[in-house]
Amino acid sequence: MNPSDGDPTTTFGARHHLPGDLAVENVRTLAPYVPGKPIDELQRELGLTDIIKLASNENPFGASPHALAAMQRAIADTWLYPDGSGHVLKQKLAAKLGVDAAQITLGNGSNDLLVMLAEAFLAPGLEAIYSQYAFAVYPIAVQATGATGVVTPALPADSAMPLGHDLDAMARAITPRTRVVFIANPNNPTGTWVPAAQLKAFIANVPDHALVALDEAYFEYTGGLGLQDGIAWLREFPNLVVFRTFSKAYGLAGVRVGYAVSHPSVAGMLNRVRQAFNVSVVGLAGAAAALDDTDHLAAVVKLAVAERARMTERLEKAGTRVLPSAGNFLMVHVGAGAKERFDALLRRGIIVRPVGNYGLPEHLRVTLGTPEQNDRFLKAWEA
Ligand SMILES: Cc1ncc(COP(=O)(O)O)c(C=O)c1O
């Protein structure tokens, strides 16, 4: 029996079945994160060899060659614990972003930092707000602390930003118990965003007793679409925490490096719950070198943005409804046949992402691949 199958109120005793049942109730009742299907798994299942994965919003062009070389060199040092303060990377980030190094917290991916924020600022009796269809890690991080997750309804499917964050609804949900308001801009899995001016007005009205966790995982892809640079707002809003990552545009998802930029007092609290060596020797080296290669970043972002426009146009021509996206992925509305469409793509060796776990069983999320990968996807889609 699966531990989560039981009555969630069951405590250790006569009705106890497995040691896992001893977990605290808010963890036992948690719905786990559902990752994209790994290439190896599909290989094992269908015996296919030529598989492309457009399922986890990774950067198909990969990391900067300088980052790869720096990571190769760093392998020789992997018998040592990493620099727990991440000094070199933090100094580089601070110079690039125009902030003090004391404002930066490094994470094992930005996911790690979202969990640290919840751990440091939430507890039973307190509340965190996030939108319906917001990034799936927010409810997990919040629920694991025993705090209450308050979900606000998304914008309607027929609005200009279908299924996007409704900031008015989020503002109305704030109570004296609210400690964190999570905003992904742009959001994953919808790709939608709120314009900078609207977001700034919202943050200005969030009371001092709540932090705004602004998740900018796709920041590098958003140019020209009127989104914010949250880091530029930190002086004005001491309760703002901005999250960024090396997993997307920097092409380093596999080595897990992210960062949060905040008021130094918030960084101080995040550092209290941070594992001392949470970013690896290889990750620190790769991220620092990747930051220097601005040409590589600009080139891969340019390609992804061009592919975003091309794919949207082709899909719409094929009669598929595509949500507006400021990320390196597209959310498409398929209708009742989404599962069949997903399975048909799998049989052709193409992995996309079902989003039924988000309550969107009629949609699929497609990460933008290389132009060749996207052509293969379009051919299968239009077949
Ligand atoms: C909106 C958003 N935030 C955070 C993350 C976490 O990324 P990572 O932990 O790799 O930095 C993701 C990953 O998909 C994301 O889409």
The ligand as an ORCA input file, in Angstrom:
! r2SCAN-3c Opt
* xyz 0 1
  C       8.735     29.482    -12.848
  C       9.849     28.597    -12.416
  N      10.487     28.864    -11.275
  C      11.482     28.100    -10.821
  C      11.889     26.989    -11.525
  C      12.953     26.132    -10.908
  O      14.051     26.014    -11.691
  P      15.479     25.619    -11.094
  O      15.285     25.001     -9.766
  O      16.051     24.696    -12.094
  O      16.226     26.932    -10.982
  C      11.258     26.641    -12.715
  C      11.642     25.413    -13.445
  O      10.997     24.929    -14.310
  C      10.216     27.477    -13.175
  O       9.571     27.187    -14.306
*
